[in-house]
Amino acid sequence: MSLEIEKLGEMVAQRRGTLGVRAAAKEIGISPATLSRIENGHVPDLVTFAAICKWLGQEPAKFLGMQSSEAPTKPVASVHLRKKKTTSIDTATALGAMIIAAQNALLDRENI
């Protein structure tokens, strides 16, 4: 099952429930401002992302569209872009698709 990275903020808000932002941020090990930004749809840096996934009880691979490390398979390319107001969702999606297509072409070329 794959989860969308855009749903991370919603999941954090649901898990937090009636717990205050400061208390939840302290549990996670991040600043309240960072937690607030994530709940408002910003994508966190990798260290923060890992801490949030641990707090949520979710494998980071589920958000990144990757398979569990338990099942070795052909490498799967994935793309993670920081959310910036200067880049539209359509542009980010197109860039991601282009990067994945290039990675897949290289893998096919190497016959992995």
Secondary structure, DSSP 4 states (H G I P E B T S, - for coil): ----GGGHHHHHHHHHTTS-HHHHHHHHTS-HHHHHHHHTTPPPPHHHHHHHHHHHT--HHHHHT---TTS--S----------TTS-HHHHHHHHHHHHHHHHHHHHHHT-
